[in-house]
Amino acid sequence: MKPINDAHVARPGLAVVEIATSDDATAFALQHLLAAHCAIAPADRTTREPGEPGVRLRCFLDLHQK
């Protein structure tokens, strides 16, 4: 995954959440739960790291919007 830059967390209430889980369905279910509580920029796919188990998904949250 690309590094997190300053713009992603430039002010209080912004957050980057990286989900690591065993499968795509669980990662997207957790992203859906987060979206129920705050505004997010959702990910449309997971990534796999060669040699590492499971998948990762990164989404961006704004706690001030919803």
N, CA, C and O atoms as a GROMACS GRO file, in nm:
protein
  264
    1MET      N    1   0.082  -0.117   0.000
    1MET     CA    2   0.000   0.000   0.000
    1MET      C    3   0.087   0.124   0.000
    1MET      O    4   0.200   0.124   0.050
    2LYS      N    5   0.033   0.230  -0.056
    2LYS     CA    6   0.104   0.358  -0.060
    2LYS      C    7   0.109   0.416   0.081
    2LYS      O    8   0.022   0.388   0.164
    3PRO      N    9   0.211   0.497   0.108
    3PRO     CA   10   0.221   0.560   0.240
    3PRO      C   11   0.105   0.657   0.265
    3PRO      O   12   0.044   0.710   0.172
    4ILE      N   13   0.076   0.679   0.391
    4ILE     CA   14  -0.023   0.778   0.432
    4ILE      C   15   0.047   0.914   0.428
    4ILE      O   16   0.156   0.929   0.482
    5ASN      N   17  -0.017   1.013   0.364
    5ASN     CA   18   0.046   1.145   0.360
    5ASN      C   19  -0.025   1.242   0.453
    5ASN      O   20  -0.132   1.212   0.506
    6ASP      N   21   0.037   1.358   0.472
    6ASP     CA   22  -0.015   1.457   0.567
    6ASP      C   23  -0.158   1.500   0.537
    6ASP      O   24  -0.235   1.528   0.630
    7ALA      N   25  -0.196   1.506   0.411
    7ALA     CA   26  -0.332   1.550   0.375
    7ALA      C   27  -0.438   1.454   0.427
    7ALA      O   28  -0.550   1.496   0.455
    8HIS      N   29  -0.404   1.327   0.442
    8HIS     CA   30  -0.501   1.229   0.490
    8HIS      C   31  -0.542   1.254   0.634
    8HIS      O   32  -0.653   1.216   0.674
    9VAL      N   33  -0.457   1.318   0.712
    9VAL     CA   34  -0.485   1.343   0.854
    9VAL      C   35  -0.453   1.488   0.890
    9VAL      O   36  -0.401   1.515   0.998
   10ALA      N   37  -0.484   1.579   0.800
   10ALA     CA   38  -0.445   1.720   0.813
   10ALA      C   39  -0.513   1.793   0.928
   10ALA      O   40  -0.463   1.896   0.973
   11ARG      N   41  -0.625   1.744   0.975
   11ARG     CA   42  -0.695   1.813   1.084
   11ARG      C   43  -0.764   1.710   1.173
   11ARG      O   44  -0.786   1.596   1.131
   12PRO      N   45  -0.798   1.749   1.295
   12PRO     CA   46  -0.867   1.656   1.384
   12PRO      C   47  -0.998   1.606   1.321
   12PRO      O   48  -1.069   1.683   1.256
   13GLY      N   49  -1.026   1.481   1.339
   13GLY     CA   50  -1.148   1.422   1.285
   13GLY      C   51  -1.127   1.344   1.157
   13GLY      O   52  -1.215   1.271   1.114
   14LEU      N   53  -1.009   1.360   1.096
   14LEU     CA   54  -0.976   1.280   0.977
   14LEU      C   55  -0.893   1.161   1.022
   14LEU      O   56  -0.809   1.173   1.111
   15ALA      N   57  -0.916   1.046   0.960
   15ALA     CA   58  -0.843   0.926   0.998
   15ALA      C   59  -0.826   0.834   0.879
   15ALA      O   60  -0.906   0.834   0.785
   16VAL      N   61  -0.721   0.756   0.884
   16VAL     CA   62  -0.698   0.652   0.786
   16VAL      C   63  -0.711   0.520   0.862
   16VAL      O   64  -0.646   0.500   0.965
   17VAL      N   65  -0.794   0.430   0.811
   17VAL     CA   66  -0.814   0.300   0.874
   17VAL      C   67  -0.767   0.192   0.777
   17VAL      O   68  -0.814   0.185   0.664
   18GLU      N   69  -0.676   0.111   0.823
   18GLU     CA   70  -0.630  -0.001   0.743
   18GLU      C   71  -0.681  -0.128   0.809
   18GLU      O   72  -0.651  -0.157   0.925
   19ILE      N   73  -0.757  -0.204   0.733
   19ILE     CA   74  -0.819  -0.327   0.782
   19ILE      C   75  -0.737  -0.444   0.731
   19ILE      O   76  -0.710  -0.454   0.611
   20ALA      N   77  -0.698  -0.532   0.818
   20ALA     CA   78  -0.628  -0.655   0.780
   20ALA      C   79  -0.714  -0.771   0.828
   20ALA      O   80  -0.745  -0.781   0.946
   21THR      N   81  -0.752  -0.858   0.736
   21THR     CA   82  -0.840  -0.970   0.769
   21THR      C   83  -0.812  -1.087   0.676
   21THR      O   84  -0.729  -1.077   0.585
   22SER      N   85  -0.879  -1.197   0.698
   22SER     CA   86  -0.851  -1.317   0.622
   22SER      C   87  -0.916  -1.320   0.484
   22SER      O   88  -0.872  -1.394   0.396
   23ASP      N   89  -1.022  -1.238   0.463
   23ASP     CA   90  -1.093  -1.248   0.334
   23ASP      C   91  -1.158  -1.116   0.296
   23ASP      O   92  -1.177  -1.028   0.380
   24ASP      N   93  -1.192  -1.104   0.168
   24ASP     CA   94  -1.254  -0.982   0.116
   24ASP      C   95  -1.387  -0.951   0.182
   24ASP      O   96  -1.414  -0.836   0.217
   25ALA      N   97  -1.470  -1.051   0.201
   25ALA     CA   98  -1.604  -1.030   0.256
   25ALA      C   99  -1.598  -0.965   0.394
   25ALA      O  100  -1.677  -0.875   0.423
   26THR      N  101  -1.506  -1.009   0.478
   26THR     CA  102  -1.494  -0.952   0.611
   26THR      C  103  -1.444  -0.807   0.604
   26THR      O  104  -1.492  -0.722   0.678
   27ALA      N  105  -1.348  -0.781   0.518
   27ALA     CA  106  -1.296  -0.645   0.502
   27ALA      C  107  -1.405  -0.548   0.458
   27ALA      O  108  -1.417  -0.439   0.513
   28PHE      N  109  -1.485  -0.588   0.359
   28PHE     CA  110  -1.591  -0.500   0.311
   28PHE      C  111  -1.705  -0.487   0.412
   28PHE      O  112  -1.769  -0.382   0.419
   29ALA      N  113  -1.732  -0.591   0.489
   29ALA     CA  114  -1.834  -0.583   0.594
   29ALA      C  115  -1.792  -0.482   0.701
   29ALA      O  116  -1.875  -0.405   0.749
   30LEU      N  117  -1.666  -0.482   0.738
   30LEU     CA  118  -1.618  -0.387   0.838
   30LEU      C  119  -1.622  -0.244   0.782
   30LEU      O  120  -1.658  -0.151   0.853
   31GLN      N  121  -1.585  -0.227   0.656
   31GLN     CA  122  -1.594  -0.095   0.593
   31GLN      C  123  -1.739  -0.045   0.594
   31GLN      O  124  -1.764   0.073   0.617
   32HIS      N  125  -1.832  -0.134   0.568
   32HIS     CA  126  -1.974  -0.098   0.570
   32HIS      C  127  -2.018  -0.053   0.710
   32HIS      O  128  -2.094   0.043   0.722
   33LEU      N  129  -1.971  -0.120   0.813
   33LEU     CA  130  -2.003  -0.080   0.951
   33LEU      C  131  -1.947   0.059   0.982
   33LEU      O  132  -2.015   0.138   1.047
   34LEU      N  133  -1.827   0.088   0.937
   34LEU     CA  134  -1.769   0.221   0.958
   34LEU      C  135  -1.851   0.328   0.887
   34LEU      O  136  -1.871   0.437   0.941
   35ALA      N  137  -1.898   0.298   0.767
   35ALA     CA  138  -1.976   0.394   0.688
   35ALA      C  139  -2.108   0.428   0.755
   35ALA      O  140  -2.165   0.534   0.728
   36ALA      N  141  -2.158   0.342   0.841
   36ALA     CA  142  -2.283   0.368   0.911
   36ALA      C  143  -2.265   0.475   1.019
   36ALA      O  144  -2.364   0.531   1.067
   37HIS      N  145  -2.141   0.504   1.058
   37HIS     CA  146  -2.115   0.596   1.168
   37HIS      C  147  -2.044   0.725   1.129
   37HIS      O  148  -2.046   0.822   1.205
   38CYS      N  149  -1.982   0.727   1.013
   38CYS     CA  150  -1.911   0.848   0.970
   38CYS      C  151  -1.896   0.847   0.818
   38CYS      O  152  -1.919   0.745   0.753
   39ALA      N  153  -1.858   0.961   0.764
   39ALA     CA  154  -1.835   0.970   0.619
   39ALA      C  155  -1.703   0.902   0.587
   39ALA      O  156  -1.603   0.922   0.656
   40ILE      N  157  -1.703   0.820   0.483
   40ILE     CA  158  -1.579   0.755   0.443
   40ILE      C  159  -1.558   0.769   0.293
   40ILE      O  160  -1.652   0.788   0.216
   41ALA      N  161  -1.434   0.759   0.255
   41ALA     CA  162  -1.397   0.741   0.115
   41ALA      C  163  -1.369   0.592   0.104
   41ALA      O  164  -1.259   0.547   0.139
   42PRO      N  165  -1.465   0.514   0.055
   42PRO     CA  166  -1.452   0.369   0.059
   42PRO      C  167  -1.352   0.316  -0.044
   42PRO      O  168  -1.327   0.377  -0.148
   43ALA      N  169  -1.296   0.203  -0.011
   43ALA     CA  170  -1.209   0.131  -0.104
   43ALA      C  171  -1.296   0.040  -0.189
   43ALA      O  172  -1.397  -0.012  -0.141
   44ASP      N  173  -1.258   0.020  -0.312
   44ASP     CA  174  -1.336  -0.068  -0.399
   44ASP      C  175  -1.270  -0.204  -0.419
   44ASP      O  176  -1.326  -0.293  -0.484
   45ARG      N  177  -1.150  -0.220  -0.363
   45ARG     CA  178  -1.083  -0.349  -0.373
   45ARG      C  179  -0.987  -0.367  -0.256
   45ARG      O  180  -0.945  -0.270  -0.193
   46THR      N  181  -0.954  -0.490  -0.229
   46THR     CA  182  -0.855  -0.521  -0.127
   46THR      C  183  -0.721  -0.544  -0.196
   46THR      O  184  -0.714  -0.558  -0.318
   47THR      N  185  -0.615  -0.548  -0.116
   47THR     CA  186  -0.483  -0.580  -0.168
   47THR      C  187  -0.429  -0.701  -0.094
   47THR      O  188  -0.466  -0.728   0.020
   48ARG      N  189  -0.341  -0.770  -0.160
   48ARG     CA  190  -0.273  -0.885  -0.100
   48ARG      C  191  -0.123  -0.861  -0.108
   48ARG      O  192  -0.071  -0.822  -0.213
   49GLU      N  193  -0.056  -0.884   0.001
   49GLU     CA  194   0.089  -0.873   0.004
   49GLU      C  195   0.148  -1.010  -0.022
   49GLU      O  196   0.114  -1.106   0.047
   50PRO      N  197   0.237  -1.022  -0.121
   50PRO     CA  198   0.298  -1.152  -0.149
   50PRO      C  199   0.366  -1.210  -0.025
   50PRO      O  200   0.443  -1.141   0.043
   51GLY      N  201   0.338  -1.333   0.004
   51GLY     CA  202   0.396  -1.401   0.119
   51GLY      C  203   0.328  -1.374   0.251
   51GLY      O  204   0.364  -1.433   0.353
   52GLU      N  205   0.229  -1.285   0.252
   52GLU     CA  206   0.156  -1.252   0.375
   52GLU      C  207   0.016  -1.313   0.368
   52GLU      O  208  -0.045  -1.316   0.261
   53PRO      N  209  -0.036  -1.360   0.481
   53PRO     CA  210  -0.173  -1.416   0.479
   53PRO      C  211  -0.278  -1.305   0.472
   53PRO      O  212  -0.254  -1.193   0.517
   54GLY      N  213  -0.393  -1.336   0.418
   54GLY     CA  214  -0.508  -1.246   0.422
   54GLY      C  215  -0.502  -1.130   0.325
   54GLY      O  216  -0.421  -1.127   0.232
   55VAL      N  217  -0.590  -1.034   0.349
   55VAL     CA  218  -0.604  -0.916   0.263
   55VAL      C  219  -0.601  -0.790   0.347
   55VAL      O  220  -0.618  -0.794   0.469
   56ARG      N  221  -0.580  -0.678   0.280
   56ARG     CA  222  -0.583  -0.546   0.346
   56ARG      C  223  -0.673  -0.454   0.267
   56ARG      O  224  -0.686  -0.465   0.145
   57LEU      N  225  -0.736  -0.363   0.339
   57LEU     CA  226  -0.822  -0.263   0.279
   57LEU      C  227  -0.800  -0.134   0.355
   57LEU      O  228  -0.798  -0.134   0.478
   58ARG      N  229  -0.783  -0.023   0.283
   58ARG     CA  230  -0.762   0.106   0.347
   58ARG      C  231  -0.876   0.200   0.308
   58ARG      O  232  -0.908   0.214   0.190
   59CYS      N  233  -0.936   0.264   0.408
   59CYS     CA  234  -1.039   0.365   0.380
   59CYS      C  235  -1.009   0.488   0.463
   59CYS      O  236  -0.938   0.483   0.563
   60PHE      N  237  -1.066   0.599   0.419
   60PHE     CA  238  -1.041   0.729   0.481
   60PHE      C  239  -1.169   0.779   0.545
   60PHE      O  240  -1.274   0.780   0.480
   61LEU      N  241  -1.162   0.821   0.671
   61LEU     CA  242  -1.279   0.863   0.747
   61LEU      C  243  -1.276   1.011   0.776
   61LEU      O  244  -1.170   1.071   0.797
   62ASP      N  245  -1.395   1.071   0.778
   62ASP     CA  246  -1.413   1.208   0.825
   62ASP      C  247  -1.524   1.204   0.930
   62ASP      O  248  -1.641   1.189   0.897
   63LEU      N  249  -1.485   1.218   1.055
   63LEU     CA  250  -1.580   1.207   1.166
   63LEU      C  251  -1.674   1.326   1.176
   63LEU      O  252  -1.772   1.320   1.250
   64HIS      N  253  -1.646   1.434   1.104
   64HIS     CA  254  -1.730   1.554   1.111
   64HIS      C  255  -1.848   1.550   1.015
   64HIS      O  256  -1.939   1.632   1.027
   65GLN      N  257  -1.849   1.456   0.924
   65GLN     CA  258  -1.956   1.447   0.825
   65GLN      C  259  -2.033   1.317   0.845
   65GLN      O  260  -1.978   1.217   0.891
   66LYS      N  261  -2.160   1.320   0.810
   66LYS     CA  262  -2.246   1.200   0.803
   66LYS      C  263  -2.387   1.241   0.789
   66LYS      O  264  -2.476   1.157   0.782
   0.00000   0.00000   0.00000
